[in-house]
Amino acid sequence: MHETERARVVAAGRRLAAGGLVVGTAGNLSVRVGDHLVVTGSGTELGALTPDRLTVVDLDGTVLDGRLAPTSELPLHLAIHRSTTAAAVAHAHSPSSIAVGATHDVLPPVHYATVPLGGVVRVAEYATFGTPELAANVLAALDGRVAALMRNHGSVAHGASIEEACDRLETVEWLAEVYRRAVVLGTPRLLTDEELAAVAEQRRRLDYGVDPG
């Protein structure tokens, strides 16, 4: 089922692994196709992902196709797909994101790349992986945002495509890494709410990132 979407998830998984955002099985992906989700199978290494290691479920989590059980983080993926307009979700145990999420309540705004994520990235409260409690905590952190950190766990992002979800996940990790480096040099100068609002307005005025064609 859903061969095209399987191929895109495979490419996304290998992209995240090649970029160092995931090691081994420390990440999972999903793409929505109507009332179905194509999700990574349990215990799957994203860097070695193949179409047969993906599983198709419905929005209740019932397996429709695939030889593997779905990822243990299925409750998280289902919650985001049910509660947002997301077409795809990406989750990774990225090192700098974990470090910031273990020490902060938000990812401090050291750069205006936080603006396209909906604002300052929040850290979801800790809960055991694969539980409804974790899914609820992440949904709260995602309110008005397209990405969040997860305390002592990792990061998550959603988008209109799996490629966009991965773009956003990579942006979160880049921001976390920039912040980590800035702290080593001294006390980072953070952008204010007013400065972030000005960036958002400038993006709207310039149609920043919109194809003029």
N, C-alpha and C positions, 0 to 999 in steps of 0.2 A: 504493500500500500504506500502511496505518496512517494514515489521514487524521486521526483524532483526535489521535494523538501528534504528527503533523506540525504541527497547529495550535498545540499547546502549546509545541513547540520554537520556533516562529515568535514566539509571544508572549514567551517567555523571552529570546530573542535581542534583541528590541526593547526589552525591559525593561532588560537589562544595558547596551545602548547608550545609552538615555535616561538611565540613572543615571551615565554616565561611566566605567563599568568597562571598556568596550572602545571602541576607535577603529578604524574601517575593518574590516579582516579579522582584527584581533588578538584572536581568541577563537573557541571552538568548543564545541559542545554535543552530547550524545547521550542517547537514551532507549532503554531495553531493553524489547522486546516479545517475550516468550518467548525464542526463540533468535535473534532479530533485533535489530539496533540501527538506530535512526533517527538519522543523524548529519548535521551540517552539511557541505555540499559544500566542496571546496577553493576558496580564494579568495573566500569569501562574506563580505559585510559583514553583521554581525548586525543592524545598525540598519535594513537594507533587506531583511531575510530574507523569503522567500516559500516556500510549501510545495514549489514545484518546484526549489528550490535545496537540498533535502535528499535524502540518499541512504540507501538501506536496504542493510545488509550483514549477513552472518551472523557468528557468533562466531569464524570463521576469517578474517574480513575480506573475504570474497568479495562482490562487488557483486551484489545481487539486484534492485534497482530504482533508477532515477534517471539523469539525464543528465549529472551531474557526478561527477568522481572524489571519493571521500570526503576529509575533512580530512586534512592531512598529519600531524596528531596522532592518527590512528586507532590506532597501536600503544599510545598512552597510554590511550585510552578502552577498547580491548579488554582491556588488562591489568587495569584497575580493575574492569570488569564481570566478568571471569573470576575475580578473586581476592576479591571482596567481594559483599555482598548488594545492592549499589547498583542502583537502577532508573534512575538518571540521573547524568550527570557534566557539570559546567560548568567551563570553563577560560577565563581571561581574562588579558590583559596589563594589569592594573590598576596605575596609577602608584605609589601608596603601597606596594602589595604588592611591586612590583619594587624600589623603593628599599630596603625593609627586607630583602628577599631578597638584595640585592647587598652588604649590609653586616653581616648577622647570621646566626647559625646557627639561631636560633629567633626567633619573633615574641614579644618580651618581654611578660609578662602584666601590662599596665597596667590591665586591667579584667576583671571576672569573666565577661564575655561569652565568654571563651575556653573556659570550662568545658563548654558544650554542644557544642563542637567536639571533645570527647574529651580535652582538655588543651592544654598549651602547643603552639602550632602550630610544626611543624618546617620547616626549609628543606631541600628535596631538593638533593643535589649536582648541579652543572651537567653537562649533556650536550647534544649537538646536538639541536635540535628534530626531532620525528618519528622518533626512533631507539628501538630496544629498550632501549638503555642509559638513556635518559631515563625510559622507562616503569618500568624496574626501580628507578631512584633514587627516583622519586615513590612507588612502592609501599612502599619502605622508610620514607619519611617519613610515609606514611599509616598505618603500623602502629598500631592502636589509636586512630586519629583519623579524622575525616570531612573534613578539609581540610588542605592543605599549601601552603607557598610553594615556588617553584622558583627556584633561584639565577639571577639575571640574566635572568629570564624572565617570571614572573607567578605566578598562583595557580590552585589547582584544588580543587574540592569535589565530593562526591557525596551522594546522598540517596535517599529512598524515592520521590521525584518530582522532576521538573525544577524545580518551584517551590521545593522544599526545598533542592535543590542550589544554586539561585541565592540563596536566603536566606543560606545558609552562605557563599557566595562574597562576598556583600555584607557579611556580618559580618567576614570576614577583612580586607576592604579598609577597613572602618570602624575596626577595631582598629589596623591599620597606620597609618591617618591620625591617629588619636588619639595613638599612640606618636610619630609624626613631629612633631606639634605639641608634645607634652610635652618632647621633647628640645630644642626651640627655647627653651623657658622655663627649663629647668634639667635636673637629673638626675632622671629619673622614679623614683618610689617604686613598686617592683614588688610584686605579690602573691606571698606565699610559697606553698610546696607545701601547708602546713597551712591557710592561708587559702583556697586553691583547693579543697582537700578539704572544708572546712567549707561552702563554697558548694554543692558537689556534693551533700552530705548534706542541706542545706537544700532544695535543689530536689527531692530525693527525698521529703523529709518533707512538703513542701507540694504535691506533685504539680504542680510549676510547669510551666505550659504545657500541662497536660492539660485537655481539655474536661470539665467536671463532668457534662455531660449524657450 
